[in-house]
Amino acid sequence: MKPELSEAQENYLKLIFQLSEPLEAGQMVSALDLAGELEVKPASVTNMLKRLAGLKLIDYKPYYGARLTSSGEMIALEVLRHHRLLELYLSEVLGFGWEEVHDEAERLEHVISEQLEAKIAEKLGHPTHDPHGDPIPSVELELPENSHRRLLTSLESGTACRIARVTAQDSDTLNMLSRLNLVLKAELHIINQERSGVRLQVQQDRFLLPVELASKIWVEL
């Protein structure tokens, strides 16, 4: 039986899942990384992790971090399904920009019913990805296959590719990427990988994309 959780607890589970995605299997998400993402004190994170561990939703080791249990992962995937379906509905049906949908979905993801979730999914044609290219868990809480996607920072010079996913969520970053024409399905050419970033050609423009932005872009060849 699913425990009754607060919005904050659900958000922690969701964030642990998201931060664990690029990690090796079984690797833990550090409390410092969680504190940085949430902009809270490490002591607050530690207290929450202890509570979630008490509910058997995470495995927690002081000084190492946390990873989701199978029960915690199912809850995280359910919240992510709500969130990403809402983002796509806001974008495709209500006309919100991709830089606007995250904050709106954050407010709604914890309160929509399973019936409303099902109606949204049906209205959208049971989609597999949200407006940023993030995978939408299925109703069975399984993620679509995306193993062919690669980080922009991992590609060799001379590679041509297309943007498939942007993991940035804040509106300022997404607006900046839009101004650079770095949006979903944009065609890119890697001129060179440099220590400070990736030198790109997008349409007729050439520029250096800082590594902190390039590391948020996944591409398909």
N, C-alpha and C positions, 0 to 999 in steps of 0.2 A: 504494500500500500504506500502511495506517495505521501511523504510528510508534508504538513502545512509549512510553507516557507515564506519568509518576508521577501519583498522585492530586492532588498540588499543581498540576501542570501542567494537568490536566483542569479543576480548579476555577478556575484563572485564565481559561481559555478560556470556561468557562461564565459567569463573572462579567463578563467583557468583553462577552459577548453580551447579558446582562441589562442592564448599564449603558448599552449602546448603543441599546436599544429605543426610549427616548423622544427620541433624538438625530436630527438631520437625517442623511439618507443620506450616508455617507462621513465623517461627523464622528468624531473620535477620542475615545476614553475616556482621561482623564488619569491619570497615574501616582498623583497625589495622591488622586483619587477611589478608585482601587483600594486604595491604602494605608489609606484611611479605612475602607472596607468590610471589609478583611481584618484591620485593627488590627495592621499591621506597619509597619516603617520604610520610607520611600520608596526607600532604597537597595536594600532586599530586592526591592521591586517592579521596580526598574530592572534588576537582575540577572536576574530571571525573564523579563522582557520581551525582553531580549537573547537569552536561550536560545530562547524561543519564535519569535523572529524568525529565528534561525539554522535552525530547523526549518521555516521558511516557513509557519508557522501564523498569524502576525500580521504586519502592517506596523507598524513601530515608528519613531517619530521623536522623538529626545530633545527635551524641553521641550514637546512637543505631545501625545504619548500613543500609543495603539495602536488598531488596528482589525483585525478578523479577516480573514484571507484566506478564499477559498472552502473550502479544506481545513480550516482552523481552525473555520470555522462549522459544517461537517458534524460535527466531533467535539463541539463545544459542544451541538449539537442532539441528538446521540445521548445525551450525558450527561443533558441535560434530559429527554429521553424516559424514560430509566431513573428519574430522580428523581421526576418527576411521576406516572408510573404507580405507583411504590412508595408515594408519598403517598396516592394514591387507594385503593390496595389496603389500606394500613394503616388508613385511615379507614372504608371501606365494608365490608371483610371482617373486620378484626380489632378494629374499634371504637375506634380511637385518635381523640382530639379533633383539630380542625384546628390547634390550637396545639402539638400534640405530634409531628406527622408529619414536620416538616422535618428535625429533628436525626436522627431514625431513618433517613430516606431518604438523608441525607448520608453516613451510615456504609455504606449498602448499594449506592449507585448505581454505584460503581466496580467492584464484584465480581460482580454478577449476570451470568449468561450470556445470550446472545441467545435461547437456547431458553427460559429462565425468563422473560425479558421477553415473549416471544410468548405464553406460557401465562398470564401475568398479564393481558396485554391481552385475550386471549380470554375469560378469566374475568370481566373487567369489561365485556365487550361493546364493546371497541375504543372507549374513551371519547375525547373531544376536549378535556376540561378537568379539572384536578385540584381538590382540595377548596377551594382559594383562588381558583378561577376562572382560573388560569394555563393557557394553551393547551398541550396535549400534542402534540409533533411526531408526525406519522404514522410508520409504518414506513418510508416513503420519505423521512423527515426533512423533511416540509413542515408548516408551521404552519396551523391552521384560520384562516379569515377572521374578523377581529374589528374591522374598520375602523369599525363603527358604535358602538363603545365610546368613551366620553369620560371624561377626568379630572374628578373631582368639582369641582376648583378652577376648571374652565373654564366651568361652567354659570352662567347668569344667574339673578338672584333670581326666585322664583316658579316655578322649574322643578320638576316632579315626575320622579322617576327611581327606578331599582332597582339595587342593588349587583350588579355582574357579576364583579368581580375585586378582590382585595386583594393588593397586592404585598409587604406586610410579612411578614417571616418569623420574627421572634423571638417567643417565647411570651408575653412580657410584653405586647407590643403587641396581639397577637391576643386575649389574655384581656381586655384593656381594651376592645377593639372589641366583643367578645362581651357584656360587661357593659352596653355602650351600645346593644345590639341592632343593631350595624352588622356584620351577617353577610351571606353571599351570599343574594340575592333579597330582602333587606329593602327596603321601600318608604320613600323619603325625599322630603322637600319642602325645597327650598332657600329659606330665609327671606331670607338676605342673604349676599353675599360681602364679607368684611371683611379689612382688612390682616393681621390676626393669624390668620385662619382662616375657616371657613364656618359660618354659623349655620343649624342644621338643625332640622327637626321629624321625629322618628321615633316612630311611634305617637302617644302623648300627650305625649311628652317633647320639650322644646326646649332646645338647648344649643349652645355654640360649640365646634366641632371645630378644634383647632389645625392650622395649615397643614401642619406636618410629618406629621400623620396624614392629613389630607384629600388630600395629594398622593400617597398610596399607595392610593387608592380609585378604581376605574374603574366607570362606571355605564352603563346603557342607559336610554334615554328611553321 
